[in-house]
Amino acid sequence: MKRTNQRLLAAGIAKKGFRRWYERQLIDAHLWLVGCLVAMILVAAGVELATLGTGTAERLSDGALVLGGLAAGAYAFRRYLRTLMVAEFIGEQADCPGCGRHGFRVGQQSPIGSTGSGSPAYPHAAAGFDELTAACPRCKCHWPVRLPALGPEKPTP
Ligand SMILES: [Zn+2]
Protein backbone atom coordinates (compact mmCIF):
# COMPACT_ATOMS: atom_id res chain seq x y z
CA MET A 1 0.00 0.00 0.00
CA LYS A 2 2.84 2.38 0.83
CA ARG A 3 4.43 1.97 -2.58
CA THR A 4 1.05 2.33 -4.30
CA ASN A 5 0.45 5.61 -2.53
CA GLN A 6 3.95 6.80 -3.38
CA ARG A 7 3.32 5.95 -7.02
CA LEU A 8 0.05 7.90 -6.91
CA LEU A 9 1.89 10.81 -5.33
CA ALA A 10 4.64 10.72 -7.96
CA ALA A 11 2.06 10.42 -10.73
CA GLY A 12 0.17 13.43 -9.38
CA ILE A 13 3.33 15.54 -9.30
CA ALA A 14 4.35 14.35 -12.77
CA LYS A 15 0.93 15.09 -14.21
CA LYS A 16 0.51 18.61 -12.85
CA GLY A 17 4.08 19.71 -12.35
CA PHE A 18 5.39 20.53 -8.89
CA ARG A 19 4.12 24.09 -8.60
CA ARG A 20 0.52 23.32 -9.54
CA TRP A 21 0.57 20.13 -7.44
CA TYR A 22 1.93 22.03 -4.43
CA GLU A 23 -0.65 24.79 -4.80
CA ARG A 24 -3.40 22.17 -4.99
CA GLN A 25 -2.08 20.44 -1.88
CA LEU A 26 -2.18 23.68 0.09
CA ILE A 27 -5.74 24.37 -1.06
CA ASP A 28 -6.84 20.84 -0.16
CA ALA A 29 -5.13 21.00 3.23
CA HIS A 30 -6.87 24.21 4.13
CA LEU A 31 -10.22 22.91 2.93
CA TRP A 32 -9.75 20.04 5.39
CA LEU A 33 -8.98 22.62 8.08
CA VAL A 34 -12.20 24.47 7.25
CA GLY A 35 -14.01 21.13 7.50
CA CYS A 36 -12.48 20.61 10.92
CA LEU A 37 -13.68 24.04 12.06
CA VAL A 38 -17.20 23.32 10.79
CA ALA A 39 -17.16 20.04 12.71
CA MET A 40 -16.15 21.89 15.87
CA ILE A 41 -19.09 24.24 15.37
CA LEU A 42 -21.32 21.16 15.20
CA VAL A 43 -19.80 19.92 18.46
CA ALA A 44 -20.45 23.28 20.14
CA ALA A 45 -24.02 23.29 18.79
CA GLY A 46 -24.55 19.76 20.06
CA VAL A 47 -23.29 20.67 23.52
CA GLU A 48 -25.50 23.76 23.58
CA LEU A 49 -28.54 21.77 22.47
CA ALA A 50 -27.81 19.11 25.08
CA THR A 51 -28.10 21.72 27.82
CA LEU A 52 -31.49 22.84 26.48
CA GLY A 53 -33.04 19.46 25.76
CA THR A 54 -35.26 17.76 28.27
CA GLY A 55 -36.24 14.43 26.75
CA THR A 56 -34.14 11.32 26.39
CA ALA A 57 -34.56 11.26 22.61
CA GLU A 58 -33.37 14.87 22.36
CA ARG A 59 -30.33 14.19 24.50
CA LEU A 60 -29.47 11.13 22.43
CA SER A 61 -29.65 13.09 19.19
CA ASP A 62 -27.61 15.91 20.73
CA GLY A 63 -25.04 13.39 21.93
CA ALA A 64 -24.91 11.86 18.47
CA LEU A 65 -24.32 15.33 17.03
CA VAL A 66 -21.43 15.88 19.46
CA LEU A 67 -19.86 12.49 18.80
CA GLY A 68 -20.32 12.80 15.05
CA GLY A 69 -18.78 16.27 15.10
CA LEU A 70 -15.82 15.02 17.13
CA ALA A 71 -15.22 12.12 14.77
CA ALA A 72 -15.54 14.27 11.66
CA GLY A 73 -13.32 16.94 13.16
CA ALA A 74 -10.62 14.45 14.12
CA TYR A 75 -10.68 12.95 10.63
CA ALA A 76 -10.57 16.35 8.94
CA PHE A 77 -7.71 17.54 11.17
CA ARG A 78 -5.74 14.39 10.46
CA ARG A 79 -6.20 14.88 6.71
CA TYR A 80 -5.18 18.53 7.07
CA LEU A 81 -1.95 17.60 8.84
CA ARG A 82 -1.17 14.76 6.47
CA THR A 83 -1.75 16.78 3.31
CA LEU A 84 0.25 19.72 4.63
CA MET A 85 3.13 17.55 5.83
CA VAL A 86 3.42 15.73 2.50
CA ALA A 87 3.38 19.04 0.61
CA GLU A 88 6.01 20.57 2.90
CA PHE A 89 8.18 17.45 2.87
CA ILE A 90 8.43 17.57 -0.92
CA GLY A 91 8.43 21.36 -1.05
CA GLU A 92 11.58 21.48 1.08
CA GLN A 93 13.37 19.52 -1.64
CA ALA A 94 12.05 21.55 -4.55
CA ASP A 95 14.91 24.05 -4.84
CA CYS A 96 17.22 23.36 -7.78
CA PRO A 97 20.77 22.74 -6.55
CA GLY A 98 22.13 24.26 -9.77
CA CYS A 99 20.35 27.60 -10.05
CA GLY A 100 18.19 27.82 -6.92
CA ARG A 101 14.87 27.93 -8.79
CA HIS A 102 11.96 26.66 -6.68
CA GLY A 103 9.98 23.94 -8.45
CA PHE A 104 10.73 21.12 -10.81
CA ARG A 105 9.39 18.77 -13.41
CA VAL A 106 9.56 15.05 -12.92
CA GLY A 107 12.56 13.74 -14.83
CA GLN A 108 12.40 11.02 -17.45
CA GLN A 109 14.86 8.64 -15.84
CA SER A 110 12.91 7.11 -12.99
CA PRO A 111 9.53 8.15 -11.62
CA ILE A 112 10.35 6.12 -8.54
CA GLY A 113 13.91 5.11 -7.94
CA SER A 114 15.24 3.24 -4.98
CA THR A 115 13.67 0.61 -2.85
CA GLY A 116 14.36 2.76 0.17
CA SER A 117 17.54 1.07 1.28
CA GLY A 118 19.80 3.66 -0.29
CA SER A 119 20.32 3.33 -4.01
CA PRO A 120 23.84 3.67 -5.45
CA ALA A 121 22.74 6.72 -7.45
CA TYR A 122 21.36 8.46 -4.39
CA PRO A 123 23.26 7.14 -1.38
CA HIS A 124 21.55 9.59 0.95
CA ALA A 125 18.19 7.90 0.46
CA ALA A 126 16.92 6.89 3.85
CA ALA A 127 15.12 3.72 4.73
CA GLY A 128 11.36 3.91 4.16
CA PHE A 129 11.57 6.48 1.37
CA ASP A 130 11.36 6.17 -2.33
CA GLU A 131 12.23 8.96 -4.64
CA LEU A 132 11.68 10.50 -8.00
CA THR A 133 14.06 12.36 -10.23
CA ALA A 134 13.43 16.09 -10.42
CA ALA A 135 14.48 18.11 -13.46
CA CYS A 136 14.93 21.87 -13.44
CA PRO A 137 13.22 23.51 -16.43
CA ARG A 138 15.69 26.40 -16.30
CA CYS A 139 19.16 24.82 -16.07
CA LYS A 140 18.29 21.17 -16.86
CA CYS A 141 19.85 20.01 -13.59
CA HIS A 142 18.60 16.70 -12.14
CA TRP A 143 18.35 15.77 -8.48
CA PRO A 144 16.51 13.19 -6.36
CA VAL A 145 13.37 14.10 -4.44
CA ARG A 146 12.47 11.70 -1.67
CA LEU A 147 8.83 10.74 -1.27
CA PRO A 148 7.42 10.31 2.21
CA ALA A 149 6.30 6.91 3.42
CA LEU A 150 2.53 7.12 3.25
CA GLY A 151 0.02 5.10 5.19
CA PRO A 152 -3.20 3.53 3.92
CA GLU A 153 -4.99 6.76 3.04
CA LYS A 154 -4.61 7.75 -0.58
CA PRO A 155 -2.84 11.04 -1.24
CA THR A 156 -4.64 13.76 -3.09
CA PRO A 157 -3.44 13.37 -6.70
ZN1 LIG B 1 18.04 24.91 -12.06
Residues whose N, C-alpha, C, O or C-beta is under 5 A from the ligand:
A	BS01	ZN	C96 G98 C99 G100 R101 C136 R138 C139 K140 C141
